[in-house]
Amino acid sequence: MSRASRTTDVVQRAVDVAVAATGLVVFSPVMAGVAVAVAARLGRPVLFRQLRPGLHGHPFTLVKFRTMRDVDEGRGLISDSDRLTGLGRVLRTFSLDELPTLWNVLRGEMSLVGPRPLLMRYLDLYTPEQARRHLVRPGVTGLAQVSGRNALSWEDRLAIDVWYVDHRSLALNARIIVRTALTLLRREGISAPGESTMPEFTGTAQPGKGPDVV
């Protein structure tokens, strides 16, 4: 790791702590309102918890608001599209379901900006190059999210993550945060074509395009 990258990571961690702590206070009324809505529509638990790979692939418990009903084969609630509720779609559109992840940022498990934390079962499917996305903390938002979000192919998404790892800087992080706000306002890339969220990652078929997204 270069000296510039180490400096970026140290300063970014300080920014993460300050912004996450402030955000948890400022958005506490919004979070309370979302919690009440989720409890009324989906019941308890209000929060969704799942192990995700963090820095160097070490697992941590990601915390978000629930947006889906539980799996219920008897009622046909099996796929994500079946389980995703109207409330859930609204929360995902404006990323309100992500607000509890500020706790993950404050705890040092995530950063404000970085590759999104995916699923533990994907770890064995990455190529060595794709696995480099875990050389930094996962982010609440990231370069892939502002370059197409879930509308990107898996190959392109992972290639962009690795490009971010190699080119991260405070200036790039600031641009990503600004572009995140614009992406949310435009409601772009919320789901992959023909999917309610993102299709399952089953391994890489071909290299992604990578860096022509900044």
Phi, psi and omega in degrees: 000134182285162178299321179298319179293321179296318179297317178302315183295320180294312180294319180299323179297320178296319177296317179305311183297314182296313183290319181296316180297316178294317181297320180296326178285310184297318184268007181301321176295321178296316180297322178295318179296318178295319180300317179296317181296317180295318179298321182288322185270322186246347184080195182256153002285154179283327183262144175260126179237135181205141175292132177226153178283130179253215180303128182060021177080004180289134185287146171217165181265109176284138180238125177218169170283144177295141175232354184234152170288161176292154175299130180214096183298327181296328180260005180075018180267082184241306182282162178302320182296325178289323187274337182288126183267169175300317176300318180300320179296320178295314180299319180288323180302317182257011178057026177291335178294343183274350186305320179297342180292350173299332174295319177298322178294313181299325180282352179087010179275336179224169173240166175296323182234134178166176176299139181296142177286120182265215185257148181301325185289349178280344187305319182282353182264346182287148167286163177306324179293314180296327181295343179293348176299341181269011177281352175230165177296144174293157186243156172294321172228169182198177182298322179296326181293329180262005180246016179142345178055226183283355178281349178286153170289160178299319183298316180292318181300314182290325177295321178295320177302314181293321177300319178299316180305318183281340186237012184299144177201165179295323179294318178296317179300319180297319179295322180296320180295318178297315181292332176298315179300318180293320179297320179294319180296325181274351180056046184266145170063029183295326180218160175286155179305125179077009181234157175278334177225263181218139179293162178296138175277125182241009181119166185267129177269325182204158181297149176273174186277329172077244204281359184276050186229354187280000000 
